[in-house]
Amino acid sequence: MTRGTTPSFPSRPTLADVARVAGVDMSTASRVLRGDSAQRVRKETRDRILKVAEELDYRANPLARGLRTARTDTLGIVVPQLDNPVFASAIRGAELAAAELGYSLLISHREPGAAASSIAKLSQTNRVDGLLVASLDDDEVLRSDLASARVPYVLMNRILPGAPLSVVLDSRAAARRGVEHLAALGHRRIAHLAGRAQGFNALERLEGYREGLAAAGIPYEERLVATAGYTAEGGATAMRALLPQKPTAVLAATLVSAAGAMGVLHEAGLRIPEDVSVVGLHDAPVAAMLYPSLTTVMMPTEEMGRVAATMLIRLLAGEHPEPVPPLPPGALIGRASTGPASR
């Protein structure tokens, strides 16, 4: 190619190409390729059209079809964090389920408290048929955003009063399992790095933490609980606030906040797990890369995305999917960050 010339690329075969090679008009080719059985087409004609489409590697143009049918065969997924393994895993599950059922997935990132609503933007521009929504915003903010949605939606990772369909994790059971593991190692001063203040999952994990303490006969102490949110920075700040209470173990609401807490423990010259044991909720490959490797409670986050996407597609098909119970946690993965209490 000489400088200044425009490169040429092979064009994709069109419906007109299929019709021309098969020797039929475009309307007949269109009816056959979209599976329309309302009008009869001879078997040999149908077979010829399908064979030509396969040989040409023809794929229908979803944008053109969307203009005609007001459908895009695309789901939108709105998440508050892209660097959080919980949401990355949920996206993966949703994408796999969508692909299996003939849908694409459009990912939108919206930081908590952002002024522009991804929900409105996606749903009002005919870009998606339905939405999967995960949010760290307060209930009233999320409710206001959802009011602008012009497509069906399913919430992920939280329950919002008034929203009909949600897929959540059993965070209470997961937190209880983490505390039980620490209590079995002899820990009595177990601190908790809590999630977003008054958030659905934060309250569930706090209840699980308290239930785990009660089951082990350990009194609950409010001063051993600090709000960390869902970032490494939040985990670090909360851990610094808890150091004067001299906990021997920490249950973090997420893997990310656990990593932030571990950094502060290293800075303070405290050994993990000899001085302080750490457990994080949710497992991901990075847990094994931390120093020391982090003990975690596995959470079915990919399954959450898969179930939510399947539920949404059923809703789009005119079905009435039933609510599903919270998805139970998986196993506790014991690694080097937990050990017997030394004091």
C-alpha positions as CSV (number, residue, x, y, z in Angstrom):
1,M,0.0,0.0,0.0
2,T,1.4,3.4,-1.0
3,R,1.5,6.3,1.4
4,G,-1.7,8.3,1.4
5,T,-4.0,5.6,0.0
6,T,-6.9,4.2,2.0
7,P,-6.5,0.5,3.0
8,S,-9.2,-1.8,1.8
9,F,-10.8,-4.5,3.9
10,P,-12.9,-7.4,2.9
11,S,-16.6,-6.6,3.4
12,R,-18.8,-8.8,5.4
13,P,-21.4,-10.8,3.3
14,T,-24.8,-9.2,3.4
15,L,-28.4,-10.5,3.2
16,A,-28.4,-9.4,-0.4
17,D,-25.4,-11.6,-1.1
18,V,-27.1,-14.6,0.4
19,A,-30.3,-14.0,-1.6
20,R,-28.3,-13.4,-4.9
21,V,-26.2,-16.6,-4.6
22,A,-29.2,-18.7,-3.4
23,G,-31.4,-17.3,-6.3
24,V,-34.2,-16.0,-4.1
25,D,-35.5,-12.6,-3.2
26,M,-34.3,-10.9,0.0
27,S,-37.6,-11.2,1.8
28,T,-37.5,-15.0,1.4
29,A,-33.9,-15.2,2.6
30,S,-34.7,-13.0,5.5
31,R,-37.7,-15.2,6.6
32,V,-35.6,-18.3,6.4
33,L,-32.6,-17.0,8.3
34,R,-34.6,-15.6,11.1
35,G,-36.6,-18.8,11.5
36,D,-40.0,-17.3,10.4
37,S,-42.4,-20.1,9.8
38,A,-45.5,-17.9,9.1
39,Q,-45.0,-18.2,5.4
40,R,-44.3,-21.6,3.7
41,V,-41.0,-22.0,1.9
42,R,-40.1,-25.2,0.1
43,K,-37.7,-27.4,1.9
44,E,-35.1,-27.4,-0.9
45,T,-35.2,-23.6,-1.1
46,R,-34.8,-23.4,2.7
47,D,-31.9,-25.8,2.7
48,R,-30.2,-23.9,-0.2
49,I,-30.5,-20.6,1.6
50,L,-29.1,-22.0,4.8
51,K,-26.2,-23.7,2.9
52,V,-25.3,-20.5,1.1
53,A,-25.4,-18.5,4.4
54,E,-23.0,-21.1,6.0
55,E,-20.7,-21.1,3.0
56,L,-20.5,-17.2,3.0
57,D,-20.2,-17.1,6.8
58,Y,-23.1,-14.7,6.9
59,R,-24.1,-13.2,10.2
60,A,-27.2,-11.1,10.7
61,N,-26.5,-7.4,11.6
62,P,-28.0,-6.9,15.1
63,L,-28.0,-3.1,14.7
64,A,-30.1,-3.2,11.5
65,R,-32.4,-5.8,13.1
66,G,-32.7,-3.6,16.2
67,L,-33.9,-0.7,14.1
68,R,-36.7,-2.9,12.7
69,T,-37.6,-4.8,15.9
70,A,-36.6,-2.4,18.7
71,R,-34.5,-5.2,20.1
72,T,-30.7,-5.3,20.2
73,D,-30.0,-8.8,21.6
74,T,-27.7,-7.0,24.0
75,L,-27.7,-6.8,27.8
76,G,-26.2,-4.0,29.8
77,I,-24.3,-4.6,33.0
78,V,-23.6,-1.6,35.3
79,V,-21.0,-2.0,38.0
80,P,-19.4,0.4,40.5
81,Q,-15.9,-1.0,40.4
82,L,-13.9,-2.7,37.6
83,D,-10.9,-3.5,39.7
84,N,-12.8,-5.3,42.4
85,P,-12.6,-9.1,41.8
86,V,-16.3,-9.5,42.9
87,F,-17.6,-7.5,40.0
88,A,-15.0,-8.8,37.5
89,S,-16.2,-12.3,38.3
90,A,-19.9,-11.4,38.1
91,I,-19.3,-9.8,34.7
92,R,-17.6,-13.1,33.5
93,G,-20.6,-15.2,34.7
94,A,-23.1,-12.8,33.0
95,E,-21.2,-12.8,29.8
96,L,-21.0,-16.6,29.6
97,A,-24.8,-17.0,30.3
98,A,-25.6,-14.2,27.8
99,A,-23.5,-15.8,25.0
100,E,-25.1,-19.2,25.6
101,L,-28.5,-17.6,25.1
102,G,-27.6,-15.5,22.0
103,Y,-27.0,-12.2,23.7
104,S,-24.0,-9.8,23.9
105,L,-23.0,-7.9,27.0
106,L,-22.3,-4.2,27.2
107,I,-20.3,-3.2,30.3
108,S,-20.8,0.2,31.9
109,H,-18.7,1.5,34.9
110,R,-20.4,4.0,37.2
111,E,-18.5,5.1,40.3
112,P,-20.7,5.5,43.5
113,G,-22.2,9.0,43.7
114,A,-21.4,9.8,40.0
115,A,-23.8,12.4,38.6
116,A,-24.5,10.8,35.3
117,S,-26.7,7.8,35.4
118,S,-25.5,4.8,33.3
119,I,-28.9,3.3,33.8
120,A,-30.7,6.1,32.0
121,K,-28.0,6.4,29.3
122,L,-28.1,2.8,28.4
123,S,-31.8,2.2,28.6
124,Q,-33.0,5.4,26.9
125,T,-30.9,5.1,23.8
126,N,-32.1,1.7,22.6
127,R,-28.6,0.2,23.1
128,V,-29.7,-2.7,25.4
129,D,-32.8,-4.8,25.9
130,G,-32.3,-5.1,29.7
131,L,-30.0,-4.2,32.5
132,L,-28.0,-6.0,35.2
133,V,-27.3,-3.5,37.9
134,A,-24.8,-3.6,40.8
135,S,-24.4,-0.4,42.8
136,L,-22.8,0.9,46.0
137,D,-25.1,3.9,46.1
138,D,-27.6,4.6,48.9
139,D,-31.0,3.1,48.4
140,E,-32.7,6.4,47.5
141,V,-30.1,7.2,44.9
142,L,-30.3,3.8,43.3
143,R,-34.1,3.9,43.4
144,S,-34.1,7.2,41.6
145,D,-31.7,5.9,38.9
146,L,-33.9,2.8,38.4
147,A,-36.9,5.0,37.9
148,S,-35.3,6.3,34.8
149,A,-34.9,2.8,33.3
150,R,-37.0,2.0,30.3
151,V,-36.0,-1.6,30.1
152,P,-36.4,-4.6,32.5
153,Y,-33.6,-5.0,35.1
154,V,-32.3,-7.4,37.7
155,L,-30.2,-6.2,40.6
156,M,-27.0,-8.0,41.6
157,N,-25.4,-8.3,45.0
158,R,-28.0,-6.4,46.9
159,I,-31.7,-6.2,47.7
160,L,-33.6,-3.0,47.3
161,P,-37.1,-2.7,48.7
162,G,-39.6,-2.4,45.9
163,A,-37.2,-3.9,43.2
164,P,-38.8,-7.2,42.2
165,L,-35.8,-9.3,41.1
166,S,-32.4,-9.5,42.8
167,V,-29.6,-12.1,42.9
168,V,-27.5,-11.9,46.1
169,L,-24.8,-13.9,47.9
170,D,-25.4,-15.3,51.4
171,S,-22.9,-12.9,53.0
172,R,-24.2,-13.6,56.4
173,A,-23.3,-17.3,56.2
174,A,-19.9,-16.4,54.7
175,A,-19.0,-14.0,57.5
176,R,-20.1,-16.6,60.1
177,R,-17.9,-19.2,58.5
178,G,-14.9,-16.9,58.7
179,V,-15.4,-16.1,62.3
180,E,-15.9,-19.8,63.1
181,H,-12.6,-20.6,61.5
182,L,-10.8,-17.9,63.6
183,A,-12.6,-18.9,66.8
184,A,-11.6,-22.6,66.2
185,L,-8.0,-21.4,66.2
186,G,-8.4,-19.9,69.7
187,H,-8.9,-16.2,68.8
188,R,-11.1,-14.2,71.1
189,R,-10.4,-10.7,70.0
190,I,-11.7,-10.8,66.4
191,A,-12.1,-7.5,64.7
192,H,-14.3,-6.8,61.7
193,L,-13.6,-4.6,58.7
194,A,-17.2,-3.8,57.7
195,G,-18.4,-2.8,54.3
196,R,-20.4,0.3,53.3
197,A,-22.2,1.9,56.2
198,Q,-25.8,0.7,56.3
199,G,-25.3,-1.2,53.0
200,F,-27.3,-4.4,52.5
201,N,-24.2,-6.7,52.3
202,A,-22.4,-4.8,55.1
203,L,-25.4,-5.4,57.4
204,E,-25.6,-9.0,56.4
205,R,-21.9,-9.6,57.1
206,L,-22.1,-7.8,60.4
207,E,-24.9,-10.1,61.4
208,G,-22.9,-13.1,60.4
209,Y,-19.9,-11.8,62.3
210,R,-22.1,-11.4,65.4
211,E,-23.6,-14.8,65.0
212,G,-20.2,-16.4,64.7
213,L,-19.0,-14.7,67.8
214,A,-22.1,-15.8,69.7
215,A,-21.7,-19.4,68.6
216,A,-18.2,-19.4,70.0
217,G,-19.3,-17.7,73.3
218,I,-17.4,-14.5,72.5
219,P,-19.0,-11.2,73.5
220,Y,-19.6,-8.6,70.7
221,E,-17.6,-5.4,71.1
222,E,-18.6,-2.5,69.0
223,R,-15.1,-1.0,69.2
224,L,-13.7,-4.0,67.3
225,V,-15.8,-3.1,64.2
226,A,-14.7,-0.4,61.8
227,T,-16.2,0.6,58.4
228,A,-13.7,-0.1,55.6
229,G,-15.9,0.0,52.5
230,Y,-14.7,-2.0,49.5
231,T,-11.3,-0.5,48.7
232,A,-7.7,-1.2,49.8
233,E,-7.5,2.3,51.1
234,G,-10.6,1.8,53.2
235,G,-9.2,-1.4,54.6
236,A,-6.0,0.3,55.5
237,T,-7.7,3.2,57.2
238,A,-10.0,0.9,59.2
239,M,-7.1,-1.3,60.3
240,R,-5.2,1.7,61.6
241,A,-8.2,2.7,63.7
242,L,-8.4,-0.8,65.1
243,L,-4.8,-1.3,66.0
244,P,-5.2,0.3,69.5
245,Q,-7.8,-2.4,70.3
246,K,-5.1,-5.1,69.9
247,P,-7.2,-7.6,67.9
248,T,-5.6,-11.0,67.4
249,A,-7.6,-11.7,64.2
250,V,-9.5,-9.7,61.6
251,L,-12.4,-10.6,59.4
252,A,-12.5,-8.3,56.3
253,A,-15.7,-7.8,54.3
254,T,-13.8,-8.2,51.0
255,L,-10.5,-9.5,49.7
256,V,-9.6,-6.0,48.6
257,S,-10.1,-4.4,52.1
258,A,-8.2,-7.4,53.6
259,A,-5.2,-6.6,51.4
260,G,-5.2,-3.0,52.6
261,A,-5.4,-4.2,56.2
262,M,-2.5,-6.5,55.7
263,G,-0.3,-3.7,54.4
264,V,-1.0,-1.7,57.6
265,L,-0.1,-4.7,59.8
266,H,3.2,-5.1,57.9
267,E,3.9,-1.3,58.4
268,A,3.2,-1.7,62.1
269,G,5.7,-4.5,62.5
270,L,3.0,-7.1,63.3
271,R,3.5,-10.5,62.0
272,I,0.8,-12.3,60.0
273,P,-0.5,-14.7,61.4
274,E,1.7,-14.9,64.5
275,D,0.4,-11.6,65.9
276,V,-2.7,-11.1,63.8
277,S,-4.6,-13.6,61.6
278,V,-6.6,-12.3,58.6
279,V,-9.6,-13.7,56.7
280,G,-11.2,-12.1,53.6
281,L,-14.5,-12.8,52.1
282,H,-14.4,-13.8,48.4
283,D,-11.6,-15.7,46.7
284,A,-9.6,-14.8,43.6
285,P,-6.1,-15.7,42.3
286,V,-4.6,-12.5,43.9
287,A,-5.4,-14.0,47.3
288,A,-2.6,-16.6,46.8
289,M,-0.2,-13.8,45.6
290,L,-0.5,-11.7,48.8
291,Y,2.2,-12.0,51.5
292,P,1.4,-14.1,53.3
293,S,-1.2,-15.8,51.1
294,L,-4.7,-14.9,52.3
295,T,-7.2,-17.2,53.9
296,T,-10.6,-16.6,52.2
297,V,-14.2,-17.8,52.1
298,M,-15.2,-18.6,48.6
299,M,-18.2,-16.7,47.2
300,P,-20.2,-17.7,44.1
301,T,-19.8,-14.4,42.4
302,E,-19.5,-15.8,38.8
303,E,-22.6,-17.9,39.5
304,M,-24.4,-14.7,40.7
305,G,-23.7,-13.1,37.3
306,R,-24.8,-16.2,35.4
307,V,-28.1,-16.5,37.4
308,A,-28.9,-12.8,37.0
309,A,-28.3,-12.8,33.3
310,T,-30.4,-15.9,32.8
311,M,-33.2,-14.4,34.9
312,L,-33.1,-11.2,32.9
313,I,-33.3,-13.0,29.5
314,R,-36.2,-15.1,30.7
315,L,-37.9,-11.8,31.7
316,L,-37.3,-10.4,28.2
317,A,-38.8,-13.6,26.8
318,G,-42.1,-12.8,28.6
319,E,-41.6,-15.3,31.3
320,H,-42.1,-14.7,35.0
321,P,-39.0,-15.9,36.8
322,E,-39.3,-16.6,40.5
323,P,-37.0,-14.9,43.0
324,V,-34.0,-17.0,44.0
325,P,-32.7,-17.5,47.5
326,P,-29.2,-16.1,48.5
327,L,-26.4,-18.1,46.9
328,P,-24.6,-20.0,49.6
329,P,-20.8,-19.5,50.1
330,G,-18.3,-22.0,49.1
331,A,-15.5,-23.5,51.1
332,L,-13.1,-21.7,53.4
333,I,-9.7,-21.8,51.7
334,G,-7.1,-22.0,54.5
335,R,-3.8,-20.3,53.6
336,A,-0.9,-18.8,55.4
337,S,-2.6,-15.6,56.8
338,T,-4.4,-17.5,59.7
339,G,-2.9,-19.5,62.6
340,P,-3.4,-20.2,66.3
341,A,-3.9,-17.3,68.7
342,S,-0.7,-16.5,70.5
343,R,-2.3,-14.3,73.2
